Amino acid sequence: MGKINAGRVLLGGIVAGLVADVLGYIVDGVLLAGPWADGNKALGLTGFSGNQWIWFNLLGLIGGIVLVWVYAAIRPRFGAGVQTAICAGVAVWVLGSLIPNLSFMWVAGLYGHHLTILTTLGGLVETVAGAVAGAFFYKE
């Protein structure tokens, strides 16, 4: 079992984060803009500021790096390729999107169930697509 190639984790992670950020913008910033605006209005919020969008994108890049690191970590056991990238993407999605969204949006009732389901499923697409794209750039 070889060592993880940190440079390739960084490169693949940036690619994964960019893919996830672009898809996240399409899902949450375009397709779900109305439900997000309604949910924020119900909470007395005016919407997301420019600084918040910057932070969302930076966190997306960090998430992409973590995602490719997970891919690199499980690759010796599962083998290189798309199937392993999908497994890494689903694992990161469960920990980084499904559980937090169900906790804060669904159980706590901060946002409606419809928005919670749609943004969480959108997150699955974003994370898995980012994982596949980032894994393409990872080499040991």
Secondary structure, 3 states (H helix, E strand, C coil): CCCCCHHHHHHHHHHHHHHHHHHHHHHHHHHCHHHHHHHHHHCCCCCCCHHHHHHHHHHHHHHHHHHHHHHHHHHHHHCCCHHHHHHHHHHHHHHHHHHHHHHHHHHCCCCCHHHHHHHHHHHHHHHHHHHHHHHHCCCC
